[in-house]
Amino acid sequence: MPMDVLDRILRPLRRGRVTSRYPAAPPVLPPAARGLPELDPARCDATAACVTACPTGAIGVTPGEWAIDVGACTFCAACARVCPTGAIRLGARIELASDVRSDLVVRRPTGGPR
């Protein structure tokens, strides 16, 4: 029993550091990690297939503009799968905190009809 207690005390010291240096260093993400959907405006034709596919209604397309509400997005990639031109892909941006709710809406111009 006394060795068990001693082992519990010494185990964390033997293991070393297990935390990351975030925010000084960016987090290391696995290759399959999903981040915020990103739009390539030159490829977007504004057909709004992504709007229909989004299960949370986080995406909106108006003439000349594509917008995504990061607070509602679940990073499911449905928008990227249905985009006929391949203009949407899931990026690596995962840090999405904000003090102001309106800052969570990302707007991009589209290459489609204006």
WORAFEN-V355437 format. One record per backbone hydrogen bond with DSSP energy under -1.0 kcal/mol. NH is the residue of the N-H (numbers start at 1). CO is the residue of the C=O. Records with the same first field share a line. If there is no record, write none. Layout:
NH = CO + CO
This chain:
5 = 1
6 = 2
7 = 3
8 = 4
9 = 5
10 = 6
11 = 7
14 = 10
15 = 11
16 = 12
24 = 21
33 = 30
35 = 91
36 = 93
38 = 89
40 = 87
43 = 40
44 = 40
52 = 48
53 = 49
54 = 50
60 = 67
62 = 65
65 = 62
66 = 108
67 = 60
68 = 106
69 = 58
70 = 104
72 = 69
73 = 69
81 = 77
82 = 78
83 = 79
89 = 38
91 = 36
96 = 94
103 = 100
104 = 101
105 = 102
106 = 68
108 = 66
110 = 64
